[in-house]
Each structure stands twice: as structure tokens, then as C-alpha cells.
Amino acid sequence: MDPTSSPIRSRNPLDETEYEPIITPSVPQSPDHVVVPAPPVVQEKPAEAPFHGLKPFRTQIKRRHNPMPRERLVEREDPLRSKNERQRILVSLGNVAYLLLFGWWIFIAYVFATAALALTCNMRHARLTWKLKNYYVWPFGKYLFRKPFDENGVTESFGHSENTMLVGDAGPTPPGTWGFYAVAALMLAPVHATAAVLCWMPVVLVPMAKVNWTALKLCFRRPLQVDVGSGYPNSAYDVLVCTYQAANTGYIKYTVGGLNIVLFNLMPFVGLALVVGYLFPLFGLHVGGVVMFVLCIGSFAPLSYYIGLAISSLAAQTSLGVGALLNASFGSFVELVLFGSALRLGDLDELVQASIIGMLLTMMLLLPGICMVAGAIRYPEEQRFNAVSSGVGSILLFIAIIGAFTPTMFYRELGSSELRCQICHLNATNALVGRDNVLSILGTTIPMNGTLEGPFDCSGCFWGISAESVDQDPVWVNTARPLMFTCAAILPLAYLIGLFFTLKTHAHKMRFDAGEHGSDHEAPEWSKLKCILVVLASGLTLVAVAEKLVHVMKETLHIIGLTQRFAGMTIIALIPDIAEFLNAVQFAMNNNIALSMEIAIAASVQISLIQVPALVFLSAIATGGTYAHSFTMIFPTLDVFTVILGVIIFSLMSLSGRANYFLGSSLIIIYALML
């Protein structure tokens, strides 16, 4: 049999997908044509018709009918022999980085293992570790393969399945094997396990994570049958690993269990947050608020992505109307859990209000800007998106700002106010006149009858009103508060009308060409029951994490020196949307800016038409309808101006249906200036 036609089966240790590439005989076997691990070929299946209120996800859990698997080994030229000088330099730098970070201490571990085996007179295994030390210090361009017989000439029943290839149970155990297992467990396995984890975490070093994971398994599976060669072995041998480069940026698109590998690597934060937050106190152990804050922040991204993924798969198995209802109901679940926990605590209402404003600015300006710049990296000229769909979203945003800011403008104009001063002292030469007959000094409100003559000299004064005074203001109680509840009840109706418009009556105008991304006949692989269980498990975990996050919020902000307002506009506004950012950027880099814009529009519309009204009613139920420590539609005047300007800019940008790096960088600059 021609060795180049031998099938090579392997399993990526980072996923459970088995792949079977065939190296065709037509390709001459030479150092320039080798088998190397390649990043997965991700089959994206965007929605055929994105809608303003439904958040598209980058991956849907689909059962693919294509017999070619998602992951494969491919024929590829040695990148070190490439004519592209830039590629050669990058590959060389990655290989050297692996040598400096991992290769040398793996080399030392094998040297010590060789010495330990030699001292126990286990020379056969000592020779093996001495040979392998040169492979693991610099594995590039070398083949690690398994022979069908050991040094005694004992053959084994050798098939091509993964289990038979790696375990190899046939035949007697060679002498000294158990001694080698002991040395491997003490010296080699910890080194390879550590290297595999550390290579896995930065994602780009996934090829070396595979090498070390394979090495870890081979330490305990017929080690004497393992050999190293610089050329492709004959057909009787099975190649286990061959790679030419340590780093590959293509693995950023890698998925594990339907979750992007970057988000998957954040899953340990979830376990740590639960253990540190709930288990440690049972044993009298406590950690700093900043540590708990970081663990909770890292937990939100993977949990929110799993919830969105399960809802997306569940919606795909139902009717269009039910799917729209699921997206409308659970699309804002993460934000409502986080902000609801903060409002229930009682003294984070300023942070919640600032977070809503920050999320709107992020979705209208920052996210489209980043996507346009990212897309321009691969498509520098121009990308296009559906201007009609963006126009529908823009109209709904205008409706949202009218409904959300009407109570603000009404109360700012007609409500009572106080003259509030930071520093005051007696001074008979000055006189202050209190508007609406109220003067507030150092937080103390002093009623006045007409004009107060002469006793105070104050600085840092401004017209405002305390939360306690608002609840006593008849304008708020009798007019502004009912107006707020009325607007909050009307806004979701606009959302439903928009859904009916885009899903039913004018769906044909919202469609776009999905390109070579598959068809709709693919069935969701996650069952309805599994989707529901994922939503419940992730949702309950998210509630537990959010509870701990809000309890350490004030302490952490005080330590790092941030106000609630600034933290809400920046850090907290980004927490629920990290997964959506990743989705949108990857869409844009795959020349699908239309879906990137749909994510931005859908999120903006849901924030303004669903989340704001929901928070108003939830807060009213929790606080009994009082103004103090509750979420209301009475926003700061500067926030009103900022959001209105952001909606106008977003609408003007979306009218053209074109995206390029100039528009993207302009949106990012505007966002930075508004902060």
C-alpha cells in the first residue's frame, strides 16, 4: 500500500468530534506535503432573515448532514518553507516562543526521567525517554507514531479506531512497564498536563495543547511502541502527531460543546465564583471583594452565551411566533437578573440607570464601530448590510427615546427643585434666594418663607432635589409617576408591532442572501428538553453569581476609585454583552456585517423597549412605588442629550447600508467622547 494513501484517524483532544482525513496518492510524499493539525472549518449558519428584535447567534447547535466533519487534518505545505516571508517569521516566532515557555522544562523533565529509569536498570524505557526528550523540546516537522510491535517483536491487534490505537490491550506487558508508569506519573504526566492547560488557555497554542495531551495519554499506553521519525512512516505505522507550527490564530473560531473556545476558557470562573462565594463562608474563609468581583465578571460571558444559545436552538424548533416570543422574553434575561439583583440591594440605583445608558451607547456606537473596523481588516474596501432592516430599528429607537425621556422632560420642567450646596457658612454680607422656597445645606433641607436674608455664604450650589423630597412632591405623585408607568406600558407594544412588521407583513424586505452557509433543513441537535435544562441550569447559576456580584460592587468600586455612574457606563454595561460582541466581530470578519448590525439593532431595541419598562415595573413592585432607591424614567439631562445624539448618529450611519473603517473609527471616537 502506498503510504500516502493510508488513512490517519485521530481525535482532537479539545473536542469530541472524530475526523478522518485521507491523504491522496496523487500528492507526492515529501517534506513539503505533510499532515498537520489545522483549525476547524466552522460552518456558520446565520439566520436567513434577521429581525430588529431577535438576536442572531453565531452558532446554532445543528446536526450537520454533510459527511465531511467539522474538524480535519489537511494537506499543507511546511510554513517554514513558504514563499511568504511574513508567514515564515510568524511561524518561527511562535515555535521559538513554545521552546522558551514550555519546551525546555519538558526537556529537563525527560532528562530526569531518563536518569531515574537508568538507576532502576530499566534501560529500554530509559532509551525511549532519552529519544522523546528531543522530540518534545522541538516537535516541529517530526512524526510521532506508534509501531505495531514493541522491542520484543510482540505484535498486537492493531486497528484504526482511536481506542485500539492508543490503548493497545493485546499482548503481554513488557518488563519494567510498571516502573515506567510510576516515573511517568511523578515526573512526566504533571509536566505535560500543565503544558496542555497553559497552551489551551491562550487559544492560539491549541496545536501544542494537542501535542501535550497526546503525550500525556501515551505515558500510560504501551509506551515502547511509540517512536519518532523525521519522515512519513510506512503504512504499518499509525501517525499520532505531526505539526509544523506551535501557534495558529485560526483556533480563535474553535468551538467546544457549541461554545466558542474563548468563552469556554472562562467556564472555570463560574465554578470558582460559586465555590468562593458560597462554599468558603461555610468554613469561615473569605476573599477580598475585588477577587470576587473579577470571578463574577468572568462568569457572566459563558453563562449568558449558553442561555442565548439554548434559546436560539429552542426557538428554531418552534413556530416563528413562539420563537419571537422566546427571544423577546429571554433575550434580556441576563440584564434583568443583574440589574434586578442590584435594585433589590437598595443602594445601586444610580449604577443601574447609568448601565442602561451605557448599554445603549455601546450597542449603537461602540459595537457597530468595532465590527466595521474588524471587518475592514479582511475586507478593506466596503461591506454592505440591509438598510431597510436598520431603518426599522432606527424608528423604534426614536419611539423608545420619546417614551423613555418624556417623563424626564416633564418632571424637569414642572417638578419641584432645591438649591443644594456643598459648603456653607455664616456670612451676613450675602443673601441667597431659594427657588420653590427650599434651601438644602450640607444635606439638610431648610424651608423658607420668601427670602432668606444674609446668614449663609455657600459654594458648590446647584438646583436639584433629593429622593426623599420627590416622594413628597405632588407633581411626581399625581402626574409624573403615572405618566412614567403609562410610557413603560406603551413601549413594549411598539416592540410587538415591530416584530409583526418584520416577521409577518414585510419579512420579504428584511431578507438577505446568506451565501454559502447551508440551508434550513438542518435539524437542531439540542433537543427541547436539553435546551430547557441548559436555560434553567445557566439561569440559576447566573442568579447566584449576580447575587454575589452586587454584594461586592460598592466595596470594589471604592477600592479601585470608580463612581457608580462611571462604572455603570463602562464596565457593568459591557458585562451582559461580551458574548454578543464576540459574535458580532466574528460575523464582520467573515464578511457578514449585516448580522453584526442586526445584533447591535436587536440589543438596542430590546434595551429600550423591553428592559427599561421591565425594570420600571420590577423596581416599583420591590420598593412599593417610591422614588428612593428605585429605577425610574427620570434620567439626568446630560444622559438624555447623549442618547438622543447617539440615536441620530446611528440612524444616519445606517441609512447608507454601507460599512467601512472610516465610519467604524468615527463611531468609536464619538463613543469615547461621549463617555
Secondary structure by P-SEA (a helix, b strand, c coil): cccccbbbbbbcccccbbbbbbbcccccccccbbbbbbcccccccccccccccbbbbcccccccccccccbbbbbcccccccccaaaaaaaaaaaaaaaaccaaaaaaaaaaaaaaaaaacaaaaaaaaaaacccccccccccccccccccccccccccccccccccccccccccaaaaaaaaaacccaaaaaaaaaaaaaaccaaaaaaaaaaaaaaccccccccccccccccccccccccccccccccccccccccccaaaaaaaaaaaaaaaaccccccccccccaaaaaaaaaaaaaaaaaaaaaaaaaaaaaccaaaaaaaaaaccaaaaaaaaaaaaaaccaaaaaaaaaaaaaaaaacaaaaaaaaaaaccccccccccaaaaaaaaaaaaaaaaaaaaaaaaaaccbbbbbcccbbbbbccbbbbbcccccccccbbbbbccccccccccccccccccaaaaaacccccccaaaaaaaaaaaaaaaaaaaaaaaaccccccccccccccccccccccccaaaaaaaaaaaaaaaaaaaaaaaaaaaaaaaaacccaaaaaaccccccccaaaaaaaaaaaaaccaaaaaaaaaaaaaaaaccaaaaaaaaaaaaacccccccccccccaaaaaaaaaaaaaaaaaaccccccaaaaaaaaaaaaaac
